[in-house]
């Protein structure tokens, strides 16, 4: 008989063991602002996420605790 507990941290506390993924609304690339510095290098600007969280909780099975029970019988 075997017992496996997957994501044990989430079993203890629902805030632990939660996988976070990138929020698609917060993915904004760098934007060329049309200016150059004194050495002639282009200047870029990061618009930011403007109140949007960069990461969100993943609600898939990976973020939940699971128990797996196994039985093994050997025939001789």
C-alpha positions as CSV (number, residue, x, y, z in Angstrom):
1,X,0.0,0.0,0.0
2,X,1.3,3.4,-0.9
3,X,0.1,7.0,-0.4
4,X,1.4,9.9,-2.4
5,X,0.4,13.5,-1.6
6,X,1.1,15.9,-4.5
7,X,1.4,19.6,-3.7
8,X,1.5,19.1,0.1
9,X,2.0,22.8,0.7
10,X,-1.4,23.6,-0.8
11,X,-3.0,20.9,1.4
12,X,-1.8,22.7,4.5
13,X,-2.6,26.3,3.3
14,X,-4.6,27.2,0.2
15,X,-2.2,30.2,-0.5
16,X,0.8,27.9,-0.7
17,X,1.8,25.9,-3.7
18,X,-0.2,27.9,-6.1
19,X,1.5,28.2,-9.5
20,X,1.5,31.7,-11.1
21,X,1.4,32.4,-14.8
22,X,2.0,35.5,-16.8
23,X,-1.1,37.7,-17.1
24,X,-1.6,38.2,-20.9
25,X,-3.1,41.6,-20.2
26,X,0.2,42.7,-18.6
27,X,2.5,41.7,-21.4
28,X,3.6,45.0,-22.9
29,X,6.8,45.3,-24.9
30,X,9.2,48.1,-24.8
31,X,8.3,51.0,-27.0
32,X,10.7,53.2,-28.9
33,X,9.9,56.8,-27.9
34,X,11.5,58.4,-31.0
35,X,14.4,59.9,-29.1
36,X,18.1,59.2,-28.9
37,X,20.6,59.8,-26.1
38,X,23.9,61.8,-26.5
39,X,25.8,58.8,-27.9
40,X,23.1,58.1,-30.5
41,X,21.6,55.1,-28.8
42,X,17.8,54.8,-29.1
43,X,15.7,55.4,-26.0
44,X,13.0,52.9,-25.1
45,X,10.1,53.3,-22.7
46,X,8.2,50.6,-20.8
47,X,4.6,51.5,-20.6
48,X,4.0,49.4,-17.5
49,X,1.1,47.4,-16.5
50,X,-1.1,50.3,-15.3
51,X,-2.9,48.6,-12.4
52,X,-2.8,45.1,-13.9
53,X,-1.2,42.3,-12.0
54,X,1.9,40.9,-13.8
55,X,1.1,37.3,-12.7
56,X,-2.2,35.6,-12.0
57,X,-2.9,32.3,-10.2
58,X,-3.1,29.2,-12.4
59,X,-6.4,27.4,-11.7
60,X,-5.3,24.1,-13.3
61,X,-4.7,20.8,-11.5
62,X,-1.0,21.7,-10.9
63,X,-2.1,24.3,-8.3
64,X,-4.3,21.9,-6.3
65,X,-3.3,19.3,-3.8
66,X,-3.9,15.7,-4.8
67,X,-3.7,12.3,-3.0
68,X,-2.8,9.2,-4.8
69,X,-3.5,5.8,-3.2
70,X,-1.8,2.7,-4.6
71,X,-2.0,-1.1,-4.0
72,X,0.5,-3.6,-5.1
73,X,0.1,-7.4,-5.1
74,X,2.8,-9.8,-6.3
75,X,1.7,-13.1,-7.7
76,X,4.2,-16.0,-7.0
